[in-house]
Amino acid sequence: MSMVDQEWQSAMRGYSRIIIGIHPDSGERIELGYAEIRVFGERGRIYAAPNLLYHYVIVHHYKPPEEFVHALKYSPCPPEPEYLSRLEALGLPLSLIQSHRRSLEAEKLKRAEQKRKSV
């Protein structure tokens, strides 16, 4: 395993990794630079972008193509069930999709609890 870890570290040299925050519940660092996002456009188009896109837009004032921006504004987003179904249709690992679904359920329960407390 140490050899695999060493190869991973070597492969990642030169790639950016930006920590944008700490998850309030788990304490997990939220990082950019290790993943991609999928955005579902019209007529079956699927856009993929590095999750560093946020950094590129905010810091470097990059403007993605208009079709991508439109898809980002109007297509389903995680963890919406339609988004997860589309990911599943792409053949992404089921564990990833199940993780998003659990996140959605936890968020629903949290909102219901907050609503109950405010009444």
The 8 nearest C-alpha neighbors of each residue, nearest first, counted from 0:
[[1, 3, 2, 4, 5, 6, 7, 8],
 [0, 2, 4, 3, 5, 6, 7, 8],
 [3, 1, 5, 0, 4, 6, 7, 8],
 [2, 4, 0, 6, 1, 5, 7, 8],
 [5, 3, 1, 7, 2, 6, 0, 8],
 [4, 6, 2, 8, 7, 3, 1, 9],
 [7, 5, 9, 3, 4, 8, 10, 2],
 [8, 6, 4, 10, 5, 9, 3, 11],
 [9, 7, 5, 11, 10, 6, 4, 12],
 [8, 10, 6, 7, 11, 12, 5, 4],
 [9, 11, 7, 8, 12, 6, 13, 14],
 [10, 12, 8, 9, 14, 13, 7, 15],
 [13, 11, 9, 14, 10, 8, 15, 7],
 [12, 14, 11, 15, 10, 9, 16, 8],
 [15, 13, 11, 12, 16, 32, 10, 33],
 [14, 16, 32, 17, 13, 31, 11, 12],
 [17, 15, 32, 31, 14, 30, 18, 33],
 [16, 18, 31, 30, 19, 15, 32, 51],
 [19, 17, 30, 20, 29, 31, 28, 16],
 [20, 18, 29, 30, 17, 31, 21, 28],
 [19, 21, 29, 18, 28, 22, 30, 27],
 [20, 22, 28, 26, 29, 27, 23, 19],
 [21, 23, 26, 27, 25, 24, 28, 29],
 [24, 22, 26, 25, 21, 27, 20, 28],
 [25, 23, 22, 26, 27, 21, 28, 105],
 [24, 26, 27, 22, 23, 21, 28, 29],
 [27, 25, 22, 21, 23, 24, 28, 29],
 [26, 28, 22, 25, 21, 29, 23, 24],
 [29, 27, 21, 20, 30, 22, 26, 18],
 [30, 28, 20, 21, 18, 19, 27, 22],
 [31, 29, 18, 17, 19, 28, 32, 16],
 [30, 32, 17, 51, 16, 50, 33, 18],
 [31, 33, 16, 51, 15, 34, 50, 17],
 [34, 32, 31, 16, 35, 50, 30, 49],
 [35, 33, 50, 32, 49, 36, 31, 51],
 [34, 36, 49, 50, 48, 47, 37, 33],
 [35, 37, 48, 47, 50, 49, 38, 34],
 [36, 38, 47, 46, 39, 45, 35, 48],
 [39, 37, 46, 45, 71, 40, 70, 47],
 [40, 38, 45, 74, 44, 70, 46, 37],
 [41, 39, 70, 44, 45, 43, 38, 74],
 [40, 42, 43, 44, 39, 70, 45, 74],
 [41, 43, 44, 40, 39, 45, 70, 66],
 [44, 42, 41, 40, 45, 39, 46, 85],
 [45, 43, 40, 42, 41, 39, 46, 38],
 [44, 46, 39, 40, 38, 43, 47, 37],
 [45, 47, 38, 37, 39, 44, 48, 67],
 [48, 46, 37, 36, 35, 38, 45, 49],
 [47, 49, 35, 36, 50, 46, 52, 37],
 [50, 48, 35, 51, 52, 34, 36, 32],
 [49, 51, 35, 52, 34, 31, 36, 32],
 [52, 50, 49, 54, 53, 31, 32, 55],
 [51, 53, 55, 50, 54, 49, 56, 48],
 [52, 54, 51, 56, 55, 57, 50, 58],
 [55, 53, 51, 57, 52, 56, 58, 59],
 [56, 54, 52, 59, 53, 61, 58, 57],
 [55, 57, 61, 60, 53, 54, 59, 58],
 [58, 56, 54, 60, 55, 59, 53, 61],
 [57, 59, 54, 55, 60, 56, 61, 53],
 [58, 60, 55, 61, 56, 57, 54, 62],
 [61, 59, 56, 57, 58, 62, 55, 54],
 [62, 60, 56, 59, 55, 63, 57, 58],
 [61, 63, 60, 56, 64, 65, 55, 68],
 [62, 64, 61, 65, 67, 68, 56, 66],
 [65, 63, 67, 66, 68, 62, 69, 61],
 [64, 66, 68, 67, 69, 63, 62, 70],
 [67, 65, 69, 64, 68, 70, 40, 63],
 [66, 68, 70, 65, 64, 69, 71, 63],
 [69, 67, 71, 65, 70, 66, 72, 64],
 [68, 70, 66, 72, 71, 67, 65, 73],
 [71, 69, 40, 67, 73, 74, 68, 72],
 [70, 72, 68, 69, 73, 74, 38, 67],
 [73, 71, 69, 70, 74, 68, 75, 67],
 [72, 74, 70, 71, 69, 75, 40, 68],
 [75, 73, 70, 71, 39, 72, 76, 40],
 [76, 74, 82, 81, 79, 73, 77, 39],
 [77, 75, 82, 79, 78, 74, 38, 71],
 [78, 76, 79, 82, 83, 75, 99, 80],
 [77, 79, 99, 103, 76, 80, 100, 83],
 [78, 80, 77, 82, 81, 76, 75, 83],
 [81, 79, 83, 82, 84, 78, 100, 77],
 [80, 82, 84, 83, 79, 85, 75, 76],
 [83, 81, 85, 75, 79, 80, 84, 76],
 [84, 82, 86, 80, 85, 81, 96, 87],
 [85, 83, 87, 81, 86, 82, 80, 88],
 [84, 86, 88, 82, 87, 83, 81, 89],
 [87, 85, 83, 89, 88, 84, 91, 82],
 [86, 88, 84, 90, 89, 85, 91, 83],
 [87, 89, 85, 90, 86, 84, 91, 83],
 [90, 88, 86, 87, 91, 85, 84, 92],
 [91, 89, 87, 88, 92, 86, 93, 85],
 [90, 92, 87, 89, 86, 93, 95, 96],
 [93, 91, 94, 95, 90, 96, 87, 86],
 [92, 94, 96, 95, 97, 91, 87, 90],
 [95, 93, 97, 92, 96, 98, 91, 99],
 [96, 94, 98, 93, 97, 92, 99, 91],
 [95, 97, 93, 99, 98, 94, 83, 100],
 [98, 96, 100, 94, 99, 95, 93, 101],
 [97, 99, 95, 101, 96, 100, 94, 102],
 [100, 98, 102, 96, 97, 101, 78, 103],
 [99, 101, 97, 103, 102, 98, 104, 96],
 [102, 100, 104, 98, 103, 99, 105, 97],
 [101, 103, 99, 105, 100, 104, 106, 98],
 [102, 104, 100, 106, 101, 105, 78, 99],
 [103, 105, 101, 107, 106, 102, 108, 100],
 [104, 106, 102, 108, 107, 103, 101, 109],
 [105, 107, 109, 103, 104, 108, 102, 110],
 [108, 106, 104, 110, 109, 105, 111, 103],
 [109, 107, 111, 105, 106, 110, 112, 104],
 [108, 110, 106, 112, 107, 111, 105, 113],
 [111, 109, 113, 107, 112, 108, 114, 106],
 [110, 112, 114, 108, 109, 113, 115, 107],
 [113, 111, 115, 109, 114, 110, 108, 116],
 [114, 112, 110, 116, 115, 111, 109, 117],
 [113, 115, 111, 117, 112, 116, 110, 118],
 [114, 116, 112, 113, 118, 117, 111, 110],
 [117, 115, 113, 114, 118, 112, 111, 110],
 [116, 118, 114, 115, 113, 112, 111, 110],
 [117, 115, 116, 114, 113, 112, 111, 110]]
